[in-house]
Amino acid sequence: MLSRVAENLYWMARYIERAEDTARLLSVNSHLMLDLPGRLPLGWAPLIEMTGSLEAFTARHTDFDERNVVHFLCADTENDISIISALASARENLRTTRDVVPREIWEEVNQLYLSVVDHAEHGVSPRRRDSFLKSVIRGCQALTGLIEGTLSHGPARTFIELGRQLERADMTTRIVDVRSASLLPQNPEELLPFENLQWMSVLKSLTAYQMYRQQVRLRVRGPDVLRFLLQDPSLPRSIACSLETLGHELTLLPRQDRPAATVSLVRADVVDADIQALAHSPSKLHAFIDELQIGFAAIHDTLSATYFVNDDTVPRVAQTQSQTQSQSHAGDNDND
């Protein structure tokens, strides 16, 4: 497989996963705001921090109100990580490589993008938002199912899976980092009555609430949620599971020693983490998440150096979330 094709498929998968996870964040936050009293300091600003787009947001908006944040993350075509921009980038990356995947996959990506374009502006209104976000999530899930059910097991599928799992791990760390910063005991008198509700929102952001109740069988508690989302080997959206899948997919490729070693190091950090210490110290948890995101950037860099074309004359589609935030955390680039 040509490295350009492999890279485009990798980025297509990352952008689809990014669109789905952004829709999940907006949906769960919308419901959470209805359940919490207005005096609690949660609001919409954490969503901007989660996506690593604080600088881009403040360049165009002064207020972190519901309307600005939802439009910025849903329908702002100038925001590289909005749902509409992510799907546009996914479509463009697949457009030039659609001959290596079944035609139905290209048609599904194209249809999903066109549907979002038609409904994004109206979809950000409170009345229509829930339906719009559910349609984005279901469209992304349908595409994932179509890939699983129609694409032969080979290099194309492997690079799609690498992109999906790395983006999924990155988004999980963002959700845990920013949402947990408002949940861990900094102002217990004010937040304690709603702690379980907020931790439930973290789980629901990752479609992990029911699986948590089945496996943990205890009330929703911070340390248990952190352990489940970071270390559970069976939850598809846990960081440990995503990294395990990444490592397995790399065994199917040649020249995988360096990328596989990088994945193993990051996964070891996750598996060996002291959850009790992290759960009782917001600063330690934030530092740990920073290290993980730097590790994810290192995984991307080794994948890029090993398998992708590194040509600065090729136009870039957009920055990744890791690079946008890290310039404080971590970074990556993508090509079309």
Secondary structure, 3 states (H helix, E strand, C coil): CCHHHHHHHHHHHHHHHHHHHHHHHHHHHHHHHHHCCCCCCCCCHHHHHHCCCHHHHHHHCCCCCHHHHHHHHHCCCCCCCCHHHHHHHHHHHHHCCHHHCCHHHHHHHHHHHHHHHHHHHHHCCHHHHHHHHHHHHHHHHHHHHHHHHHCCCCHHHHHHHHHHHHHHHHHHHHHHHHHHHCCCCCCHHHHHHHHHHHHHHHHHHCCCHHHHHHHHCCCCCHHHHHHHHHHCCCCCCCHHHHHHHHHHHHCCCCCCHHHHHHHHHHHHHHHCCCHHHHHCCHHHHHHHHHHHHHHHHHHHHHHHHHHCCCCCCCCEEEECHHHHHCCCCCCCEEEC
